[in-house]
Amino acid sequence: MYDGSRSRGRRSRIVAVSEVNLVFKLFTLEGATRMLPIVDARLADLQRALSDLEEVQAQIETVRPGTAEALSVRQELAFVLNAAHDARRDVERLGVQVPDLSTGVVEFPSRVGGEVVHLVWQRGQDAITAYHRLTGDEATRPLAGEAGEVPDPQVHGSGSAGA
């Protein structure tokens, strides 16, 4: 709804964007583990789309501009680029972060011992076995403690992520 004030409308949009950036899912270890097959499939789609994009970009360099072949390759590029964007959005909607797509590292926001952390998983692993802190020392730590106990990542905030 337009309220007649352009600056007021802009300000409210900025607040909305800020709020979106601050709100994120927190996963329990169990919830994140249940998500692994879905995350794995979406990540595979994204990696495949980016690989296809690289192939089409290489084809563009080999065709003569202005030809029917060049037009066809450009149309294919548009299609593959849209597929890559869609795949990326699908991964983002899951509430996970992908700091290293080439190796398939995925991070699930969680809470361990009252601290917000990222549970770390990599494609090909059977389970989530590590986490890292978000501030200060970001070294990856095993979930199993020294005495064999596993810190219990808990959901605080969005109930749908860990359910």
N, C-alpha and C positions, 0 to 999 in steps of 0.2 A: 504494500500500500504506500503510495506516495504522499508524504506529509507536507510537501511544499518546500522543505529545506534540504538542499543537496548535501550540505555538510553533516547534518544530523543523520541522513541516510547512510552516508559513508561511514560515519563513526559506528553506527550499529552493525554494519557489515564487518568492520575491523574487529569489533568485540566478538562477533560470531565466529570469525576465523580464528581468533585467539582461543576461544573456548574449545573449538574443535581440536586445535593443536594440543591442548592440555588434557583432553579426555581420551583415554585409551583403555583397552581391555587389559585386565590382569588375569593370567591363567594360573590355575593350579597345575601341579605336575601331572595329575591324572587327566585334567582337561586338555593340556598341551599334548600329552601322549595320545589321547584319542584323536586329536587333530592331525597327527603325523601323516596318515595316508592321504588326507585331503591336501595338506600343505605340499607333500611330495608330488602329487599329481599336478597341482597348480604351478609349482616351481618347474617341473618338467615341461609344462606347456610354455612357460615364459622363456626358459632356456632354448627350447625348440624355435620359438618365434624370433628370438634374437639371432639365432643361427641362420634362420631363413632370411632375415633382414640383411645380415652380412653377405650372404650369397647374392642377393638381388643387387645390393650396392656394388658388388664386384662386377656384376653383369653390366651395370650402367656404364662403367668405365670402358667396356669393350665394344659398345655399339656406337654407330655413327649417329650424331644428333640429327633430328628431323626425319628419320626413317620410320617406317611402320614398326620395325623391331624396337626402336627407341621408345615409341609410344606404348607398345605392349609392356616393355620392361618398367616404364614409369607407372603404368596402371598396376602392375604386379607389386611394385614398391609401395604404392598407396595401400593396397590390400594388406600386405605383410606388416606395414607400419601400424595400421589399425589393429591387426591381430596382436602385435606386441604391446600396444597400449592397453588393449582389453585384458591381456594376460597379466600385465603389471597391476592393473586395477583389481583383478580377481585376487591376486596375492595380498595386496594392501587391505582389501575388505576383510580378510581373515584376521586382521589385527596383529600380524607378525611383522618383523622387520627382516630384511635380507641385506646384511652388510657386505656379503661377498657372493654374488650370483654365480661367478665362474666355478667356485668350489661348492656351492650349494649350502652355505652356512645360513641358518635361520635362527632368529632370536625371538623368544616369547616373553613379553613383559610379565613379571611375576613378583612375588614378595617372598623373601627368605629372611626369617628372623626379624620381621618388622621393617626390613629395608627393601625398596623396590630394586629389582635386579632383572637381568635377562637370562632366561634359561636358554642354553645354547645347544643346537642340534645341527648335524650336517647330513645331507643326503647320503644314504648308504648305511647310516648307523641304525641299529635296531631300537635304540632308546635314547632318551635325553639323560645325559649323565653329568652335565656340567652347567655352571652358570658363571656370570661375571657381574661385578658391581658396576653401577652407572657413574659413580663419582670416585675420584681418587684413583686407587689401584684397580685397574680394569683387567687384571690377570684372570684367566679362566680358572675356576675352582671346581673340584669334583663335588657332586651333590652328596656323596657319602662322606660323613665326617670321620675324624680320626678313630673314633670308637665304633665305626660302622653305622652310626645313625645317619639317617637322611634328613636334612633340614626339610621342613614341610612347607613348600611354596603354597601360599594361600591366596584366595581371591579377596580383594578389598576394593569394592567399587562395582564394576560391571559383573553381575551374576551370570550372564550368558556365556562369558568366555570360559569359565571353568566348569560349567555344567555339562 
